[in-house]
């Protein structure tokens, strides 16, 4: 009876509508399955971090910090990094909402004074999530695996090929190291500029590396995790920017998983140039889309539009859409840290680091307690732009609206 009610009073045989209805019913399971596809790409992170020592007049150092015993969750680890000091390893997550929640709740555990303890927790170090500050390199490594499927070297190579030509974009988005050896620089990612040769060498398309000192590497199975594809080009950063980077990576992976063609292809010489542009200029860089050099904003919009279906099925939190809009407006981690450091130096030329670190300590705690990226920036003296009229992808059909 309900079927008869939906037949419009058009001069078309009713059998045509029954056929269309039958096809639409068959497509419902496909739609549902597509909605669940995003859970097949499983991602975990390793976040390296400098330390701020509140009890030592907010000095920035390599001291190791760990949360109180018994507060870590199953699957996450707080370890000592060989070079930088502290490192947080997240538990793997299937969804973007899960990633955002887990990274905030995990990093929050470094603030020991928030937890019951017999120790003098106010003297413990807290994180400074930047890619460089002194002369060592703190990064975020993203590990990708596929649910119910073993990531073999052949499969990893295929996936790596889809990611490869977007690495300059990912570097620009994730840049967060404007300070090098305690000096404010004009570079967006000193970590990429100083560390590429020794820690994340450039890779070529159609070749997978197993050496850990490449920007994309294949990690065989070990006792605590399955085989993964690891991306090592992200600067250490706050959860909003980390999760936004994960969104972009996951969108590429989902397009690959759904057997869709790559949306960008660039030659290796152009790739090297675009990569360097991104490391030097960040969101002010020029990137190569196929054969055309375009602005970061243009590339960003093209990327988001070409991956709109993948982004739609990920169920992205509103805070991350906001972060995408801030990034398009030029405000990535580098912009916030750089401008705040410059402001601190103008106010306190001799003690600008300690002044910055004190405000960063407060800002990060507020952020990890549930406040917004705008609140984080405001504590650092930075006013983020309004985003009500900002569009992502195409002006008349912005994603996330």
WOTA-V22001 format. One record per residue. PHI is phi as a letter, one per 30 degrees, with the letter a starting at -180 (* if undefined). NEAR is the number of other ideal C-beta (glycine too) atoms within 8 Angstrom. D_CENTER is the distance of its C-alpha to the mean C-alpha in whole Angstrom. Layout:
phi=PHI near=NEAR d_center=D_CENTER
phi=PHI near=NEAR d_center=D_CENTER
This chain:
phi=* near=4 d_center=51
phi=d near=5 d_center=47
phi=d near=8 d_center=47
phi=d near=6 d_center=50
phi=d near=6 d_center=49
phi=d near=8 d_center=46
phi=d near=8 d_center=48
phi=d near=5 d_center=48
phi=d near=3 d_center=52
phi=c near=4 d_center=51
phi=d near=2 d_center=53
phi=b near=6 d_center=51
phi=e near=4 d_center=53
phi=e near=7 d_center=51
phi=e near=6 d_center=50
phi=d near=8 d_center=48
phi=d near=11 d_center=46
phi=d near=9 d_center=46
phi=d near=8 d_center=45
phi=d near=8 d_center=42
phi=d near=10 d_center=41
phi=d near=8 d_center=42
phi=d near=8 d_center=39
phi=d near=8 d_center=37
phi=d near=7 d_center=37
phi=d near=8 d_center=37
phi=d near=8 d_center=33
phi=e near=8 d_center=32
phi=d near=7 d_center=31
phi=d near=8 d_center=29
phi=d near=8 d_center=27
phi=d near=8 d_center=27
phi=d near=8 d_center=26
phi=d near=9 d_center=23
phi=d near=8 d_center=22
phi=d near=8 d_center=21
phi=e near=11 d_center=20
phi=d near=14 d_center=16
phi=d near=9 d_center=17
phi=d near=11 d_center=18
phi=c near=13 d_center=15
phi=c near=12 d_center=14
phi=b near=14 d_center=11
phi=b near=14 d_center=11
phi=b near=15 d_center=10
phi=c near=11 d_center=12
phi=c near=14 d_center=11
phi=c near=13 d_center=14
phi=b near=16 d_center=15
phi=d near=16 d_center=18
phi=b near=16 d_center=21
phi=c near=14 d_center=23
phi=c near=12 d_center=26
phi=e near=10 d_center=28
phi=d near=5 d_center=31
phi=c near=7 d_center=31
phi=h near=5 d_center=31
phi=h near=12 d_center=27
phi=d near=9 d_center=27
phi=c near=12 d_center=24
phi=b near=11 d_center=24
phi=c near=10 d_center=23
phi=e near=9 d_center=25
phi=d near=9 d_center=24
phi=b near=12 d_center=23
phi=b near=6 d_center=23
phi=d near=9 d_center=24
phi=e near=11 d_center=27
phi=d near=3 d_center=28
phi=j near=4 d_center=28
phi=c near=7 d_center=25
phi=d near=8 d_center=22
phi=c near=6 d_center=22
phi=d near=4 d_center=23
phi=j near=6 d_center=20
phi=c near=12 d_center=18
phi=b near=6 d_center=19
phi=c near=12 d_center=20
phi=b near=7 d_center=21
phi=c near=7 d_center=22
phi=d near=9 d_center=20
phi=d near=3 d_center=23
phi=c near=6 d_center=22
phi=c near=12 d_center=20
phi=k near=15 d_center=21
phi=c near=18 d_center=19
phi=b near=13 d_center=17
phi=c near=14 d_center=15
phi=c near=11 d_center=15
phi=d near=15 d_center=13
phi=d near=9 d_center=16
phi=d near=11 d_center=14
phi=b near=11 d_center=13
phi=c near=9 d_center=15
phi=b near=10 d_center=13
phi=d near=14 d_center=10
phi=d near=9 d_center=13
phi=d near=9 d_center=14
phi=d near=14 d_center=10
phi=d near=13 d_center=10
phi=d near=8 d_center=14
phi=d near=12 d_center=14
phi=d near=14 d_center=11
phi=d near=12 d_center=13
phi=d near=9 d_center=16
phi=d near=11 d_center=16
phi=d near=13 d_center=15
phi=d near=10 d_center=18
phi=d near=13 d_center=20
phi=d near=15 d_center=20
phi=d near=9 d_center=22
phi=d near=12 d_center=26
phi=d near=7 d_center=28
phi=d near=5 d_center=26
phi=c near=10 d_center=28
phi=d near=3 d_center=31
phi=a near=7 d_center=33
phi=d near=2 d_center=36
phi=d near=7 d_center=34
phi=d near=4 d_center=34
phi=d near=10 d_center=30
phi=d near=7 d_center=30
phi=c near=6 d_center=30
phi=d near=9 d_center=27
phi=d near=13 d_center=24
phi=b near=13 d_center=21
phi=d near=13 d_center=18
phi=c near=12 d_center=17
phi=c near=13 d_center=13
phi=b near=15 d_center=13
phi=d near=14 d_center=13
phi=b near=15 d_center=17
phi=b near=11 d_center=20
phi=c near=10 d_center=23
phi=b near=5 d_center=23
phi=b near=8 d_center=21
phi=c near=13 d_center=17
phi=c near=15 d_center=14
phi=b near=13 d_center=11
phi=c near=14 d_center=8
phi=c near=10 d_center=10
phi=c near=13 d_center=8
phi=c near=14 d_center=12
phi=c near=15 d_center=13
phi=b near=14 d_center=16
phi=b near=11 d_center=18
phi=d near=9 d_center=20
phi=h near=4 d_center=24
phi=a near=7 d_center=24
phi=d near=6 d_center=24
phi=d near=14 d_center=22
phi=d near=7 d_center=24
phi=e near=7 d_center=24
phi=d near=6 d_center=25
phi=d near=11 d_center=23
phi=d near=13 d_center=20
phi=d near=12 d_center=21
phi=d near=9 d_center=21
phi=d near=13 d_center=18
phi=e near=14 d_center=17
phi=d near=10 d_center=19
phi=d near=11 d_center=17
phi=d near=14 d_center=14
phi=e near=11 d_center=16
phi=d near=10 d_center=17
phi=c near=11 d_center=13
phi=e near=14 d_center=12
phi=e near=14 d_center=13
phi=d near=14 d_center=11
phi=d near=14 d_center=8
phi=d near=14 d_center=10
phi=d near=16 d_center=11
phi=d near=14 d_center=8
phi=c near=17 d_center=6
phi=e near=18 d_center=10
phi=a near=16 d_center=11
phi=b near=19 d_center=15
phi=d near=14 d_center=18
phi=c near=14 d_center=20
phi=b near=12 d_center=22
phi=h near=5 d_center=25
phi=i near=6 d_center=25
phi=b near=6 d_center=25
phi=d near=8 d_center=23
phi=c near=8 d_center=23
phi=c near=3 d_center=22
phi=d near=11 d_center=19
phi=d near=16 d_center=16
phi=b near=18 d_center=15
phi=d near=13 d_center=18
phi=d near=13 d_center=16
phi=d near=16 d_center=16
phi=d near=10 d_center=19
phi=c near=9 d_center=21
phi=c near=10 d_center=19
phi=e near=11 d_center=19
phi=d near=5 d_center=22
phi=c near=6 d_center=23
phi=b near=9 d_center=19
phi=a near=11 d_center=17
phi=d near=10 d_center=20
phi=d near=9 d_center=20
phi=c near=11 d_center=20
phi=c near=6 d_center=22
phi=d near=9 d_center=22
phi=i near=5 d_center=24
phi=b near=7 d_center=24
phi=c near=10 d_center=22
phi=c near=9 d_center=22
phi=c near=7 d_center=23
phi=d near=6 d_center=23
phi=d near=7 d_center=20
phi=c near=7 d_center=20
phi=b near=12 d_center=18
phi=d near=12 d_center=15
phi=b near=14 d_center=15
phi=b near=13 d_center=18
phi=c near=15 d_center=19
phi=c near=12 d_center=20
phi=d near=6 d_center=23
phi=e near=5 d_center=24
phi=b near=6 d_center=25
phi=d near=2 d_center=26
phi=c near=3 d_center=23
phi=a near=10 d_center=21
phi=d near=7 d_center=21
phi=e near=11 d_center=21
phi=b near=12 d_center=17
phi=c near=15 d_center=15
phi=c near=13 d_center=13
phi=c near=14 d_center=11
phi=c near=13 d_center=11
phi=c near=11 d_center=10
phi=c near=14 d_center=7
phi=d near=18 d_center=9
phi=e near=15 d_center=10
phi=a near=14 d_center=8
phi=d near=11 d_center=9
phi=e near=11 d_center=8
phi=e near=12 d_center=8
phi=d near=15 d_center=5
phi=d near=15 d_center=3
phi=d near=14 d_center=4
phi=d near=13 d_center=4
phi=d near=15 d_center=2
phi=d near=13 d_center=4
phi=e near=14 d_center=7
phi=d near=14 d_center=7
phi=d near=14 d_center=8
phi=d near=14 d_center=10
phi=d near=12 d_center=12
phi=d near=13 d_center=13
phi=d near=13 d_center=14
phi=d near=15 d_center=16
phi=d near=13 d_center=18
phi=d near=11 d_center=19
phi=d near=10 d_center=20
phi=d near=9 d_center=22
phi=i near=4 d_center=23
phi=c near=5 d_center=22
phi=d near=3 d_center=23
phi=d near=8 d_center=20
phi=c near=8 d_center=20
phi=b near=9 d_center=20
phi=b near=5 d_center=22
phi=b near=10 d_center=23
phi=d near=5 d_center=25
phi=d near=7 d_center=24
phi=d near=6 d_center=26
phi=d near=9 d_center=24
phi=d near=15 d_center=20
phi=d near=9 d_center=21
phi=d near=9 d_center=22
phi=d near=14 d_center=19
phi=d near=13 d_center=17
phi=d near=8 d_center=19
phi=e near=12 d_center=19
phi=d near=18 d_center=15
phi=d near=12 d_center=16
phi=d near=11 d_center=19
phi=c near=10 d_center=18
phi=i near=14 d_center=14
phi=d near=16 d_center=15
phi=c near=7 d_center=18
phi=d near=14 d_center=18
phi=c near=10 d_center=20
phi=b near=15 d_center=19
phi=c near=14 d_center=21
phi=c near=11 d_center=21
phi=h near=7 d_center=24
phi=c near=3 d_center=26
phi=c near=6 d_center=26
phi=d near=6 d_center=24
phi=b near=10 d_center=22
phi=d near=7 d_center=20
phi=e near=13 d_center=17
phi=d near=8 d_center=17
phi=d near=9 d_center=19
phi=d near=12 d_center=17
phi=e near=12 d_center=14
phi=d near=12 d_center=17
phi=d near=11 d_center=18
phi=d near=13 d_center=15
phi=d near=13 d_center=15
phi=d near=10 d_center=18
phi=d near=7 d_center=19
phi=c near=14 d_center=16
phi=d near=10 d_center=17
phi=d near=6 d_center=19
phi=d near=14 d_center=16
phi=d near=13 d_center=14
phi=d near=7 d_center=17
phi=d near=11 d_center=18
phi=d near=13 d_center=14
phi=h near=8 d_center=16
phi=d near=10 d_center=13
phi=d near=9 d_center=14
phi=d near=5 d_center=15
phi=d near=10 d_center=13
phi=d near=14 d_center=10
phi=d near=11 d_center=13
phi=e near=11 d_center=14
phi=d near=13 d_center=11
phi=e near=13 d_center=11
phi=d near=11 d_center=14
phi=d near=13 d_center=14
phi=d near=14 d_center=12
phi=d near=11 d_center=14
phi=d near=10 d_center=17
phi=j near=8 d_center=16
phi=c near=11 d_center=14
phi=c near=17 d_center=11
phi=e near=13 d_center=11
phi=e near=15 d_center=14
phi=d near=11 d_center=16
phi=d near=13 d_center=16
phi=d near=13 d_center=17
phi=d near=11 d_center=19
phi=d near=10 d_center=21
phi=d near=15 d_center=21
phi=d near=13 d_center=23
phi=d near=9 d_center=25
phi=d near=11 d_center=26
phi=d near=14 d_center=27
phi=d near=10 d_center=29
phi=d near=6 d_center=31
phi=d near=7 d_center=32
phi=b near=9 d_center=32
phi=e near=6 d_center=33
phi=c near=4 d_center=34
phi=b near=7 d_center=32
phi=d near=12 d_center=28
phi=d near=10 d_center=26
phi=d near=11 d_center=28
phi=d near=11 d_center=28
phi=d near=12 d_center=24
phi=d near=13 d_center=23
phi=d near=10 d_center=25
phi=d near=13 d_center=23
phi=d near=12 d_center=20
phi=e near=12 d_center=21
phi=d near=9 d_center=22
phi=d near=13 d_center=19
phi=d near=13 d_center=17
phi=d near=10 d_center=20
phi=d near=11 d_center=20
phi=d near=15 d_center=16
phi=d near=12 d_center=16
phi=d near=7 d_center=20
phi=j near=4 d_center=18
phi=d near=7 d_center=19
phi=c near=8 d_center=16
phi=d near=13 d_center=14
phi=d near=7 d_center=18
phi=d near=11 d_center=19
phi=e near=16 d_center=17
phi=d near=14 d_center=18
phi=d near=10 d_center=21
phi=d near=10 d_center=22
phi=d near=14 d_center=21
phi=i near=9 d_center=24
phi=c near=10 d_center=21
phi=c near=5 d_center=22
phi=d near=10 d_center=19
phi=d near=7 d_center=21
phi=d near=4 d_center=22
phi=b near=9 d_center=20
phi=e near=4 d_center=23
phi=c near=5 d_center=24
phi=d near=8 d_center=20
phi=b near=8 d_center=20
phi=b near=12 d_center=17
phi=j near=10 d_center=18
phi=b near=8 d_center=22
phi=e near=5 d_center=24
phi=d near=4 d_center=26
phi=b near=7 d_center=24
phi=d near=10 d_center=21
phi=d near=11 d_center=18
phi=i near=8 d_center=18
phi=c near=5 d_center=21
